[in-house]
Amino acid sequence: MKMFRYLKRGLRDSFKSVFRNFSLSMAAVACSVITLILVSVSIVISYNVDSITKKLESELTIVVYLKKEVPIEQIENLKNSFVKMKNVEEVVFKDNEEWKLEMKEYSETYSTTLDYLEENPLLDSFIIKVKDVNYLKETTNEIREFEYVESANYGEGMAENLISAFTIIKNITIFIVLALVFVTAFLISNTIKLTIFSRRSEIEIMRLVGSSNSTIKLPFIFEGFILGFLGSIIPILITIYGYVLLYDHFDGYILSPIITLVKPFNFVIYVSIILLAIGCIIGMFGSYRAVRKYLKI
């Protein structure tokens, strides 16, 4: 019971302090709002880039063309061999008739040409999806060594450039998010330091009347939590409504249906929780650090 009274008093004093030092409290909240909006934008961009990268990587496949007139039993053996490969996730067989129908639907020119030919010139093939695109080249070279394989291709050059470009973008966005979190921590912490510094006389009086360090610190830690909580509300609302509007405006994709945005449901909730956690934790940490180190309590 004593602990509950202790916490209740600390929480009550922190609320009083926020309203008593309203201008400085609002400065801390404004600082939190600005920096957390930047953090939110960076998280949204980073997560979408990562999602787009994974989707494009999943679309990268190896097309394996077989030699003419491969026996059916050998096709099944080949499929089993491919499935057993370490980096292979999925193997789909497509015979030359399937390719013919697909190409005829793709273009009128192809349709006319294929209808004109008496014999289907297309080859049977396997479409192979890999587990790790970073080993796409090694897996393709291994497949080329199999008997009955005419050729194996995955878009050499372009695939590597695509993977490299998105990896760089992903790493840059992650770095920006982390950098902004540190900047947020620094700005909020220093703003709260100013708030506490303006009340150093109050703290000295509390020390002179015999208040323990914990009794002095607790209201300030709660105050940091409240300021962080208040500072995260506007960024959370902007994130939720802003991202939903952005998603609806672009119909869920940017430039091409291939480059799709992450669906708002759940995603904005996760981002909101992250923003709330950053605001509250940094607020509490900033207050604790300021009281403990800056004022030498």
C-alpha positions as CSV (number, residue, x, y, z in Angstrom):
1,M,0.0,0.0,0.0
2,K,2.9,2.3,0.8
3,M,4.3,1.8,-2.7
4,F,0.9,2.6,-4.3
5,R,0.6,5.8,-2.3
6,Y,4.2,6.7,-3.3
7,L,3.4,6.1,-7.0
8,K,0.1,8.0,-6.7
9,R,1.7,11.0,-5.2
10,G,4.5,11.0,-7.8
11,L,1.9,10.8,-10.6
12,R,-0.2,13.6,-9.1
13,D,2.8,15.9,-8.6
14,S,3.9,15.2,-12.2
15,F,0.5,16.3,-13.6
16,K,0.6,19.4,-11.5
17,S,4.1,20.2,-12.7
18,V,3.2,19.9,-16.4
19,F,0.4,22.5,-16.0
20,R,2.4,24.7,-13.6
21,N,5.3,24.9,-16.1
22,F,3.0,25.0,-19.1
23,S,5.2,26.9,-21.6
24,L,8.3,24.7,-21.0
25,S,6.1,21.6,-21.1
26,M,4.6,22.6,-24.5
27,A,8.1,23.3,-25.8
28,A,9.1,19.7,-24.9
29,V,5.9,18.4,-26.4
30,A,6.4,20.4,-29.6
31,C,10.0,19.1,-29.9
32,S,8.6,15.5,-29.5
33,V,6.0,16.1,-32.2
34,I,8.4,17.4,-34.8
35,T,11.0,14.7,-34.3
36,L,8.5,11.8,-34.0
37,I,6.8,12.9,-37.3
38,L,10.2,12.6,-39.0
39,V,10.8,9.2,-37.3
40,S,7.3,8.1,-38.5
41,V,8.0,9.1,-42.1
42,S,11.3,7.3,-42.1
43,I,9.8,4.1,-40.6
44,V,7.0,4.2,-43.2
45,I,9.5,4.6,-46.1
46,S,11.9,2.0,-44.7
47,Y,9.3,-0.6,-44.2
48,N,7.8,-0.1,-47.6
49,V,11.2,-0.2,-49.3
50,D,11.9,-3.5,-47.5
51,S,8.5,-4.9,-48.5
52,I,9.0,-3.9,-52.2
53,T,12.5,-5.4,-52.1
54,K,11.2,-8.7,-50.8
55,K,8.4,-8.8,-53.3
56,L,10.7,-8.1,-56.2
57,E,13.2,-10.6,-55.0
58,S,10.4,-13.2,-54.8
59,E,9.6,-12.5,-58.4
60,L,13.2,-13.4,-59.5
61,T,13.1,-16.9,-60.8
62,I,15.4,-19.2,-62.8
63,V,13.9,-20.4,-66.1
64,V,15.4,-23.8,-67.0
65,Y,14.9,-24.9,-70.7
66,L,15.2,-28.7,-71.4
67,K,16.6,-30.3,-74.5
68,K,14.2,-31.7,-77.1
69,E,12.4,-35.0,-76.5
70,V,13.5,-35.6,-72.9
71,P,11.8,-38.8,-71.6
72,I,9.0,-38.2,-69.1
73,E,10.7,-40.2,-66.4
74,Q,13.8,-38.1,-66.7
75,I,11.7,-34.9,-66.4
76,E,10.4,-36.2,-63.1
77,N,13.9,-37.2,-61.9
78,L,15.1,-33.7,-62.8
79,K,12.3,-32.1,-60.8
80,N,13.2,-34.2,-57.8
81,S,16.9,-33.3,-58.1
82,F,16.0,-29.6,-58.3
83,V,13.7,-29.8,-55.3
84,K,16.6,-31.3,-53.2
85,M,18.9,-28.4,-54.0
86,K,19.8,-26.3,-50.9
87,N,18.7,-23.0,-52.3
88,V,15.6,-24.1,-54.2
89,E,12.2,-23.2,-52.7
90,E,9.7,-24.2,-55.5
91,V,9.9,-26.0,-58.8
92,V,7.1,-25.7,-61.4
93,F,7.1,-27.6,-64.7
94,K,5.8,-26.0,-67.9
95,D,5.7,-28.0,-71.1
96,N,6.0,-26.4,-74.6
97,E,2.2,-26.4,-75.1
98,E,1.7,-24.3,-72.0
99,W,4.3,-21.8,-73.2
100,K,2.6,-21.7,-76.6
101,L,-0.8,-20.8,-75.2
102,E,0.8,-18.2,-72.9
103,M,2.7,-16.5,-75.7
104,K,-0.3,-16.5,-78.0
105,E,-2.3,-14.7,-75.2
106,Y,0.6,-12.2,-74.7
107,S,0.8,-11.0,-78.3
108,E,-1.2,-11.1,-81.5
109,T,2.1,-11.3,-83.4
110,Y,3.3,-14.3,-81.5
111,S,-0.2,-16.0,-81.9
112,T,0.0,-15.6,-85.7
113,T,3.5,-16.8,-85.9
114,L,2.9,-19.9,-83.8
115,D,-0.2,-20.8,-85.7
116,Y,1.7,-20.6,-88.9
117,L,4.3,-23.1,-87.7
118,E,3.5,-26.8,-88.1
119,E,5.7,-27.8,-85.2
120,N,5.9,-26.2,-81.8
121,P,9.5,-24.8,-81.5
122,L,9.3,-24.0,-77.8
123,L,11.0,-26.1,-75.2
124,D,9.7,-27.7,-72.1
125,S,11.0,-25.9,-69.0
126,F,11.1,-25.6,-65.2
127,I,10.4,-22.3,-63.3
128,I,12.5,-22.4,-60.2
129,K,12.1,-20.0,-57.2
130,V,15.0,-19.7,-54.9
131,K,15.2,-19.2,-51.1
132,D,18.0,-16.6,-51.2
133,V,18.4,-14.4,-54.2
134,N,22.0,-13.5,-53.2
135,Y,22.9,-17.0,-54.4
136,L,20.9,-16.9,-57.6
137,K,23.9,-17.0,-59.8
138,E,25.6,-20.0,-58.0
139,T,22.3,-21.9,-58.1
140,T,21.8,-21.2,-61.8
141,N,25.4,-22.4,-62.6
142,E,24.7,-25.6,-60.6
143,I,21.5,-26.2,-62.6
144,R,23.3,-25.8,-65.9
145,E,25.5,-28.8,-65.1
146,F,22.5,-31.2,-65.0
147,E,22.0,-33.6,-67.9
148,Y,19.1,-32.7,-70.3
149,V,19.3,-29.0,-69.4
150,E,19.6,-26.9,-72.6
151,S,20.0,-23.6,-70.7
152,A,19.2,-21.8,-67.5
153,N,18.7,-18.0,-67.2
154,Y,17.6,-15.6,-64.5
155,G,18.2,-12.2,-66.0
156,E,22.0,-12.0,-65.5
157,G,23.2,-8.5,-64.7
158,M,19.8,-6.8,-64.3
159,A,18.9,-9.0,-61.3
160,E,22.2,-8.3,-59.5
161,N,21.9,-4.6,-60.1
162,L,18.3,-4.6,-58.9
163,I,19.2,-6.5,-55.7
164,S,22.2,-4.3,-55.1
165,A,20.2,-1.0,-55.6
166,F,17.4,-2.0,-53.2
167,T,19.9,-3.3,-50.6
168,I,21.6,0.1,-50.6
169,I,18.2,1.9,-50.3
170,K,17.1,-0.4,-47.5
171,N,20.3,0.2,-45.5
172,I,20.2,3.9,-46.0
173,T,16.6,4.1,-44.8
174,I,17.4,2.0,-41.7
175,F,20.3,4.2,-40.9
176,I,18.1,7.3,-41.2
177,V,15.5,5.8,-38.9
178,L,18.2,5.0,-36.3
179,A,19.8,8.4,-36.7
180,L,16.4,10.2,-36.2
181,V,15.7,8.1,-33.1
182,F,19.0,9.3,-31.6
183,V,18.3,12.9,-32.6
184,T,14.9,12.6,-31.1
185,A,16.4,11.3,-27.8
186,F,18.9,14.1,-27.8
187,L,16.4,16.9,-28.5
188,I,13.7,15.7,-26.1
189,S,16.3,15.0,-23.4
190,N,17.8,18.5,-23.6
191,T,14.4,20.2,-23.7
192,I,13.4,18.3,-20.5
193,K,16.8,19.3,-19.0
194,L,15.8,23.0,-19.5
195,T,12.5,22.3,-17.9
196,I,14.2,20.8,-14.9
197,F,16.9,23.4,-14.7
198,S,14.3,26.1,-14.4
199,R,13.0,24.3,-11.3
200,R,16.4,23.7,-9.6
201,S,15.3,25.9,-6.6
202,E,12.3,23.7,-6.1
203,I,14.5,20.6,-6.1
204,E,17.0,22.2,-3.7
205,I,14.2,22.9,-1.3
206,M,13.0,19.4,-1.5
207,R,16.5,18.1,-0.7
208,L,16.8,20.5,2.3
209,V,13.6,19.3,3.9
210,G,14.9,15.7,3.7
211,S,13.2,14.3,0.6
212,S,15.0,11.2,-0.6
213,N,16.5,11.1,-4.1
214,S,13.8,8.6,-5.2
215,T,11.0,10.9,-4.0
216,I,12.5,13.8,-6.0
217,K,13.1,11.8,-9.1
218,L,9.8,9.9,-9.4
219,P,7.6,13.0,-10.3
220,F,10.1,14.1,-12.9
221,I,10.2,10.6,-14.5
222,F,6.4,10.5,-14.6
223,E,6.5,14.0,-16.1
224,G,8.9,12.8,-18.8
225,F,6.5,10.0,-19.5
226,I,3.5,12.4,-19.8
227,L,5.4,14.8,-22.1
228,G,6.5,11.9,-24.3
229,F,3.0,10.5,-24.4
230,L,1.5,13.9,-25.3
231,G,4.2,14.5,-27.9
232,S,3.4,11.2,-29.6
233,I,-0.3,11.7,-30.1
234,I,-0.1,14.1,-33.1
235,P,2.5,12.0,-34.9
236,I,0.4,8.9,-34.4
237,L,-2.7,10.6,-35.8
238,I,-0.8,12.0,-38.8
239,T,0.7,8.5,-39.4
240,I,-2.7,6.8,-39.3
241,Y,-4.7,9.2,-41.4
242,G,-1.8,10.3,-43.6
243,Y,-0.8,6.8,-44.6
244,V,-4.4,5.7,-45.2
245,L,-5.0,8.7,-47.5
246,L,-1.7,8.1,-49.3
247,Y,-2.6,4.4,-49.8
248,D,-6.1,5.3,-51.1
249,H,-4.7,8.1,-53.4
250,F,-2.3,5.8,-55.1
251,D,-4.6,2.8,-55.1
252,G,-2.1,0.8,-53.1
253,Y,0.9,1.1,-55.5
254,I,3.4,3.6,-56.8
255,L,4.2,3.9,-60.6
256,S,3.5,0.2,-61.2
257,P,1.3,-2.5,-59.7
258,I,4.5,-4.4,-59.0
259,I,5.6,-1.7,-56.6
260,T,2.9,-2.0,-54.0
261,L,2.5,-0.3,-50.7
262,V,2.1,-2.1,-47.4
263,K,-1.6,-2.3,-46.5
264,P,-2.6,0.2,-43.8
265,F,-4.4,-2.2,-41.5
266,N,-2.1,-3.5,-38.8
267,F,0.9,-1.6,-40.3
268,V,-0.2,1.8,-39.0
269,I,-1.0,0.2,-35.6
270,Y,2.5,-1.2,-35.3
271,V,4.1,2.2,-36.3
272,S,1.8,4.0,-33.8
273,I,3.0,1.6,-31.0
274,I,6.6,2.2,-31.9
275,L,6.1,6.0,-31.9
276,L,4.3,5.9,-28.5
277,A,7.1,3.7,-27.1
278,I,9.8,6.0,-28.4
279,G,8.1,9.1,-27.0
280,C,7.4,7.7,-23.6
281,I,10.7,5.9,-23.1
282,I,12.8,8.8,-24.3
283,G,10.7,11.2,-22.2
284,M,11.3,9.1,-19.0
285,F,15.0,8.5,-19.8
286,G,15.5,12.2,-20.5
287,S,14.0,13.2,-17.2
288,Y,15.9,10.6,-15.2
289,R,19.2,11.5,-16.9
290,A,18.6,15.3,-16.3
291,V,17.7,14.9,-12.7
292,R,20.4,12.4,-11.9
293,K,23.3,13.8,-13.8
294,Y,22.6,17.4,-14.7
295,L,21.4,18.5,-11.3
296,K,23.8,16.1,-9.5
297,I,21.1,14.6,-7.3
